């Protein structure tokens, strides 16, 4: 195991090649008119041994997609199906992205570099395979804010402006174009399994299950879990545990992803693919992020339900290799695990030591009621009452009275106001880039978000993962 203080060495490991024949299609990136480096995440690059790349080499690899040494010779556009707003679609796949490379990080985890906006693929349908620069900037902001709030998220690794004018129906056009690279702990989606079920590809499903267990290991299922030694059941338990924690992290962060389709669910429980996301202006369970989500299917308060439903679709797919009853037993753990994760993460963000699930659950309910009554913006609420400070009233004050504050020594907690990510600020940061090519507000905001993340420290691990 690498010492945490030692620089990480680049260690290519294109493990996906064992599945590549049926998992994806070799593709080539678009030949962009230009490549202008706009963002490189050197911290993320350092975690996989790539921080030493010169800017020219960075552009060659992440703008022109010249293969990294010892890695995939050709990018792979991955094949999958999925439920999109709960309508099954067998015609999807990587339509404007691909898997570019795999390598090990300093902890030995298998990491992927995948793209967004890298050109057309066999799965593009009528799309142009491109990404707007605004979309890329929004993804930088989303992933940095989420990371600071303890959410397991992909990292925005690189953004390169590509010199094309794009036309979009939902924003002023023409608009600038970009190609984005994200660093993720896997791109294996629930929809990957759904596709194999539709094809009745039992052998391939078995190989995919083994790949996931080998490269994304998890603690074993509970001792009393039925059929717990079956690889499909082991995977189902691991995914349920991860997705329950992800759902809780969204809620405690006050974040609305907006498009929680099964093709946007990753077996590692890592949040990714940011489109119409929003942060809450106030604590409102019915708040939606996507203008096209007319029924509120993925509204803020329905996100746990959405992730649970998606886990159910994975369970359906895994019936190729497991009986229904043990899959249902794994799925039924989602609710209790979610409640435990909410309580654990809520105390962490509020800056108090846990007093056990029953007391913590009462504290969460009192906080929610206080936020709804005061119509406080959630980031401001958590900041104002961090460690029991502020002036809590009524049931919230009673619930908080017996809690012990954690030691907060970071100067962030003495700032006059907290960091947040409301839509007006997002639009202001983009306007500076769009109108004056001024990237200063973006970089200033990212620095402040990282400072907030330092103040919070790492989130508590899921139960059984300490």
C-alpha distance (Angstrom), angle and dihedral (degrees) to the residues before:
residue distance angle dihedral
X1 . . .
X2 3.77 . .
X3 3.80 117.4 .
X4 3.84 108.7 -111.7
X5 3.81 92.4 -126.7
X6 3.80 94.8 53.1
X7 3.80 119.8 95.1
X8 3.79 111.7 -103.2
X9 3.79 115.3 -111.8
X10 3.79 118.7 -140.2
X11 3.81 106.3 -105.1
X12 3.80 113.0 -179.4
X13 3.79 115.3 -153.1
X14 3.82 113.8 169.2
X15 3.80 92.3 -173.4
X16 3.80 91.4 158.4
X17 3.80 89.5 75.9
X18 3.81 89.2 82.0
X19 3.83 87.5 66.1
X20 3.79 100.6 27.5
X21 3.81 98.2 102.9
X22 3.80 92.1 70.3
X23 3.80 103.1 14.2
X24 3.80 100.5 64.0
X25 3.78 150.3 -1.7
X26 3.81 125.1 -112.2
X27 3.81 108.8 -116.2
X28 3.79 140.8 170.9
X29 3.79 126.6 -127.0
X30 3.78 121.4 -113.2
X31 3.80 116.6 -92.2
X32 3.79 98.9 -118.5
X33 3.82 121.8 -153.9
X34 3.79 90.5 -125.4
X35 3.79 142.0 -5.6
X36 3.81 117.1 -140.9
X37 3.77 115.7 176.5
X38 3.80 108.7 -129.1
X39 3.80 103.5 161.9
X40 3.77 135.9 11.2
X41 3.77 120.5 178.4
X42 3.77 101.8 -143.9
X43 3.80 93.2 178.3
X44 3.79 90.7 57.0
X45 3.80 90.5 42.7
X46 3.80 90.5 52.2
X47 3.81 90.0 53.8
X48 3.83 89.8 63.9
X49 3.81 99.2 33.1
X50 3.81 98.3 -101.7
X51 3.80 102.2 107.9
X52 3.81 91.0 100.9
X53 3.80 94.3 67.1
X54 3.78 114.5 118.8
X55 3.79 117.4 -125.6
X56 3.80 89.4 -105.9
X57 3.79 91.5 53.2
X58 3.81 89.9 45.2
X59 3.81 90.5 54.8
X60 3.78 91.5 46.8
X61 3.81 93.3 52.3
X62 3.81 101.8 34.6
X63 3.80 101.3 29.7
X64 3.81 102.0 32.7
X65 3.82 94.2 23.1
X66 3.75 98.7 -134.0
X67 3.83 104.2 175.8
X68 3.78 118.8 -95.2
X69 3.79 113.8 -119.5
X70 3.79 113.0 -82.2
X71 3.77 92.7 4.0
X72 3.80 139.1 103.8
X73 3.80 111.2 -33.6
X74 3.80 90.2 -151.8
X75 3.80 129.8 20.2
X76 3.80 116.3 -108.6
X77 3.81 123.6 -134.6
X78 3.79 101.6 -151.2
X79 3.80 123.0 -132.0
X80 3.79 121.5 -134.6
X81 3.78 144.1 138.7
X82 3.78 127.0 -140.7
X83 3.76 152.1 174.5
X84 3.79 108.5 -101.5
X85 3.79 109.1 -164.7
X86 3.83 83.8 -17.6
X87 3.79 94.4 -57.3
X88 3.80 111.1 119.3
X89 3.80 113.9 -122.7
X90 3.83 120.8 -173.4
X91 3.81 93.1 178.2
X92 3.79 100.4 76.0
X93 3.79 136.4 93.3
X94 3.80 135.0 127.8
X95 3.81 98.1 -25.6
X96 3.80 99.2 165.7
X97 3.76 103.1 11.9
X98 3.79 144.2 48.5
X99 3.76 143.3 -168.3
X100 3.79 105.5 -94.7
X101 3.81 106.4 176.6
X102 3.80 145.8 -13.4
X103 3.78 129.6 -147.0
X104 3.80 142.2 153.8
X105 3.78 122.8 -98.1
X106 3.79 125.7 -143.6
X107 3.81 91.3 -84.8
X108 3.80 91.1 52.9
X109 3.81 94.9 -107.8
X110 3.79 119.0 146.5
X111 3.81 108.1 -114.7
X112 3.81 130.7 -168.5
X113 3.77 131.3 -148.4
X114 3.79 107.4 -151.0
X115 3.78 131.7 172.0
X116 3.77 141.8 -134.2
X117 3.80 120.6 -161.8
X118 3.81 95.9 15.6
X119 3.81 96.6 133.0
X120 3.77 141.3 -86.5
X121 3.80 124.9 -35.5
X122 3.82 134.6 179.9
X123 3.82 85.7 -83.9
X124 3.81 98.7 53.0
X125 3.81 94.7 98.2
X126 3.83 104.0 -178.0
X127 3.81 95.2 -19.4
X128 3.78 124.5 113.1
X129 3.81 94.3 -132.7
X130 3.78 91.6 -126.0
X131 3.83 136.9 123.0
X132 3.78 127.4 -144.5
X133 3.78 117.6 -122.4
X134 3.80 87.6 -125.8
X135 3.80 89.7 56.9
X136 3.79 89.7 51.7
X137 3.81 92.8 49.3
X138 3.80 89.8 49.5
X139 3.81 90.4 52.4
X140 3.81 91.3 51.6
X141 3.79 89.6 53.1
X142 3.80 94.9 44.8
X143 3.79 96.6 49.3
X144 3.81 93.7 44.7
X145 3.81 93.1 49.8
X146 3.81 92.5 45.0
X147 3.79 92.5 49.4
X148 3.81 89.6 51.3
X149 3.82 89.2 53.1
X150 3.79 93.9 51.3
X151 3.81 99.1 -103.9
X152 3.80 117.5 148.9
X153 3.79 98.3 -119.0
X154 3.76 141.9 157.7
X155 3.81 113.8 -101.9
X156 3.78 122.0 -121.4
X157 3.79 98.2 -124.5
X158 3.81 103.9 177.0
X159 3.80 141.7 -1.0
X160 3.79 120.3 -167.4
X161 3.79 123.0 179.9
X162 3.80 110.3 -131.5
X163 3.81 106.3 -163.7
X164 3.80 100.4 -118.9
X165 3.81 128.7 125.6
X166 3.78 112.5 -129.4
X167 3.78 129.8 -162.1
X168 3.79 119.0 -143.9
X169 3.79 129.7 174.6
X170 3.79 94.7 -144.3
X171 3.82 101.4 51.6
X172 3.81 138.7 34.7
X173 3.80 109.6 -70.9
X174 2.93 147.8 -113.6
X175 3.77 90.9 42.4
X176 3.79 134.1 173.2
X177 3.80 123.0 -89.4
X178 3.79 134.9 -136.2
X179 3.77 143.6 171.4
X180 3.79 117.6 -132.3
X181 3.79 129.8 -160.0
X182 3.79 119.8 -159.8
X183 3.79 128.5 -164.6
X184 3.80 110.5 -138.3
X185 3.77 139.7 168.7
X186 3.83 92.1 -122.6
X187 3.79 137.2 -26.7
X188 3.82 94.0 -140.6
X189 3.80 104.7 130.3
X190 3.77 132.9 -164.9
X191 3.80 84.0 -115.3
X192 3.81 89.4 61.6
X193 3.81 88.4 65.2
X194 3.80 91.9 42.0
X195 3.79 90.3 57.8
X196 3.79 92.1 52.0
X197 3.80 90.5 49.9
X198 3.81 90.4 51.8
X199 3.81 89.4 51.5
X200 3.83 91.7 43.3
X201 3.80 86.1 -129.5
X202 3.80 98.5 163.1
X203 3.80 96.9 165.4
X204 3.79 92.9 50.6
X205 3.80 90.1 46.5
X206 3.79 90.2 53.7
X207 3.80 90.7 50.7
X208 3.82 91.1 48.9
X209 3.80 92.4 50.1
X210 3.80 90.4 50.7
X211 3.82 90.7 47.8
X212 3.80 91.0 53.4
X213 3.79 94.3 47.2
X214 3.80 92.4 46.2
X215 3.79 97.2 47.6
X216 3.82 102.5 29.3
X217 3.82 102.7 38.6
X218 3.80 122.4 -174.1
X219 3.81 137.3 -178.2
X220 3.81 113.0 -79.6
X221 3.81 120.0 -93.7
X222 3.82 118.9 -91.2
X223 3.80 115.3 -70.2
X224 3.80 91.6 -111.6
X225 3.82 95.3 49.1
X226 3.81 110.2 123.0
X227 3.81 116.2 -116.5
X228 3.81 88.2 2.7
X229 3.83 94.0 162.9
X230 3.81 93.4 58.8
X231 3.83 106.9 106.1
X232 3.81 91.9 -137.3
X233 3.80 90.4 53.3
X234 3.80 91.9 46.8
X235 3.79 89.5 53.0
X236 3.80 92.4 47.2
X237 3.81 92.4 53.3
X238 3.80 91.3 47.9
X239 3.79 93.0 50.5
X240 3.81 93.6 46.7
X241 3.80 90.1 52.1
X242 3.80 91.8 49.7
X243 3.79 96.2 44.5
X244 3.80 93.7 48.0
X245 3.80 88.5 55.0
X246 3.81 91.5 46.1
X247 3.81 91.5 51.9
X248 3.80 90.3 50.2
X249 3.78 91.8 48.4
X250 3.81 91.4 54.0
X251 3.80 91.3 51.5
X252 3.80 95.9 47.1
X253 3.81 90.0 46.8
X254 3.82 91.5 50.7
X255 3.79 88.3 -126.4
X256 3.80 129.0 152.0
X257 3.81 113.6 -160.9
X258 3.79 94.4 -170.0
X259 3.82 102.6 -155.6
X260 3.80 110.0 54.8
X261 3.80 96.6 166.1
X262 3.80 120.3 152.8
X263 3.79 91.0 -108.3
X264 3.82 87.0 60.0
X265 3.80 93.0 55.5
X266 3.80 117.8 97.5
X267 3.82 122.9 -156.5
X268 3.82 89.9 -131.7
X269 3.81 90.7 61.0
X270 3.78 90.8 -117.4
X271 3.80 118.3 147.7
X272 3.80 114.7 -128.0
X273 3.82 146.6 148.4
X274 3.79 104.7 60.9
X275 3.79 117.9 -158.0
X276 3.83 122.7 141.7
X277 3.84 96.3 4.1
X278 3.80 123.8 156.2
X279 3.79 139.9 -178.2
X280 3.78 117.3 -132.2
X281 3.81 117.5 -95.0
X282 3.82 85.6 -162.0
X283 3.81 136.3 -3.8
X284 3.79 100.3 -78.0
X285 3.83 119.2 148.3
X286 3.82 91.4 -160.5
X287 3.81 94.7 56.0
X288 3.83 112.0 124.8
X289 3.78 130.3 -162.8
X290 3.81 102.8 -161.7
X291 3.80 117.4 70.9
X292 3.82 87.9 -149.6
X293 3.84 94.1 55.3
X294 3.79 91.7 95.5
X295 3.81 94.8 161.7
X296 3.81 93.9 48.4
X297 3.81 91.2 -122.1
X298 3.80 91.7 153.1
X299 3.81 97.7 33.3
X300 3.80 116.7 146.9
X301 3.79 95.8 -97.1
X302 3.81 93.9 44.8
X303 3.80 96.2 55.8
X304 3.83 95.4 96.8
X305 3.80 88.9 50.7
X306 3.82 89.8 49.4
X307 3.79 93.9 51.6
X308 3.80 91.2 45.9
X309 3.80 90.6 50.6
X310 3.79 90.2 49.8
X311 3.80 90.5 51.5
X312 3.79 86.0 54.5
X313 3.80 90.0 57.5
X314 3.79 89.8 52.0
X315 3.81 88.4 51.6
X316 3.80 89.9 53.0
X317 3.81 90.0 53.0
X318 3.80 92.9 47.9
X319 3.81 90.3 57.9
X320 3.81 84.3 90.5
X321 3.81 85.0 77.3
X322 3.79 107.3 19.9
X323 3.77 142.1 43.3
X324 3.77 120.2 -103.3
X325 3.81 99.0 -116.6
X326 3.84 98.4 61.3
X327 3.81 90.4 43.5
X328 3.80 89.7 52.8
X329 3.81 89.7 47.7
X330 3.80 89.1 56.2
X331 3.80 91.7 46.2
X332 3.81 91.6 51.2
X333 3.80 89.6 62.8
X334 3.81 90.5 68.0
X335 3.82 96.9 83.9
X336 3.83 98.2 50.1
X337 3.80 91.7 41.0
X338 3.81 90.2 50.5
X339 3.80 92.6 51.5
X340 3.81 91.1 48.7
X341 3.81 90.8 49.2
X342 3.80 93.4 48.9
X343 3.81 91.3 51.4
X344 3.80 92.8 46.3
X345 3.80 95.0 46.8
X346 3.81 93.7 41.6
X347 3.79 92.2 57.3
X348 3.79 89.1 46.7
X349 3.78 93.2 53.8
X350 3.79 94.1 41.4
X351 3.81 90.1 51.4
X352 3.79 99.9 -121.8
X353 3.77 134.0 119.5
X354 3.79 116.7 -105.7
X355 3.81 117.7 -104.4
X356 3.79 96.0 -167.3
X357 3.77 133.4 -74.1
X358 3.81 98.6 -73.2
X359 3.80 95.5 51.0
X360 3.80 93.0 39.4
X361 3.81 91.3 51.9
X362 3.80 90.0 53.0
X363 3.80 89.5 49.7
X364 3.81 91.1 51.8
X365 3.81 91.6 50.7
X366 3.81 91.7 48.5
X367 3.81 91.3 49.1
X368 3.79 92.3 49.7
X369 3.80 91.6 49.9
X370 3.80 90.9 48.9
X371 3.80 91.7 50.1
X372 3.78 92.8 49.3
X373 3.79 92.4 47.5
X374 3.80 95.1 46.8
X375 3.82 94.2 36.8
X376 3.79 86.6 -138.0
X377 3.77 119.1 169.9
X378 3.84 104.1 -108.4
X379 3.81 96.7 -125.5
X380 3.80 89.2 51.7
X381 3.80 91.6 46.7
X382 3.80 95.1 52.7
X383 3.80 91.2 44.3
X384 3.80 94.3 48.5
X385 3.80 93.4 50.0
X386 3.80 98.6 36.1
X387 3.80 109.7 145.1
X388 3.80 92.6 0.8
X389 3.79 95.8 -61.0
X390 3.77 124.0 132.9
X391 3.77 121.8 55.1
X392 3.79 108.9 -68.3
X393 3.78 116.5 -170.7
X394 3.79 137.8 -154.0
X395 3.79 119.5 -21.2
X396 3.79 91.7 0.2
X397 3.81 91.5 56.8
X398 3.80 90.7 48.0
X399 3.81 92.8 48.9
X400 3.81 92.4 47.8
X401 3.80 97.5 44.3
X402 3.81 98.0 88.6
X403 3.80 96.7 43.7
X404 3.79 122.5 109.0
X405 3.82 114.9 -135.7
X406 3.78 119.6 -128.7
X407 3.79 118.2 -120.9
X408 3.81 107.9 -91.3
X409 3.78 111.6 -169.3
X410 3.80 100.1 153.3
X411 3.82 113.1 109.8
X412 3.81 90.1 -131.9
X413 3.80 88.9 81.4
X414 3.81 89.1 61.9
X415 3.81 93.9 54.2
X416 3.80 115.6 118.2
X417 3.81 91.8 -119.2
X418 3.80 138.2 8.0
X419 3.75 129.3 -110.5
X420 3.79 116.3 -98.4
X421 3.80 137.0 168.4
X422 3.78 108.9 -137.5
X423 3.76 121.3 162.8
X424 3.82 97.2 -107.4
X425 3.81 91.0 59.3
X426 3.81 91.4 45.9
X427 3.80 90.4 52.9
X428 3.81 91.1 46.7
X429 3.81 92.0 53.0
X430 3.80 90.4 49.1
X431 3.83 92.7 46.4
X432 3.81 90.6 57.0
X433 3.81 89.3 55.2
X434 3.79 96.0 40.4
X435 3.79 97.6 45.9
X436 3.79 103.7 32.2
X437 3.82 105.9 11.4
X438 3.79 85.3 -118.0
X439 3.80 109.6 157.6
X440 3.80 93.6 172.1
X441 3.83 96.9 96.5
X442 3.81 90.9 50.9
X443 3.79 94.6 51.1
X444 3.81 91.6 43.6
X445 3.80 90.4 52.5
X446 3.80 92.7 48.2
X447 3.80 90.4 52.1
X448 3.81 90.6 51.8
X449 3.80 92.0 48.0
X450 3.78 92.1 51.2
X451 3.80 89.0 49.9
X452 3.80 88.6 53.4
X453 3.80 89.4 50.8
X454 3.79 90.5 52.7
X455 3.80 89.4 52.1
X456 3.80 93.2 51.8
X457 3.79 94.3 44.7
X458 3.82 122.5 -159.5
X459 3.81 117.1 -27.4
X460 3.79 120.4 -112.7
X461 3.81 113.2 -86.8
X462 3.79 119.8 -112.3
X463 3.78 116.8 -93.0
X464 3.79 110.4 -74.7
X465 3.81 92.5 15.5
X466 3.80 100.6 87.8
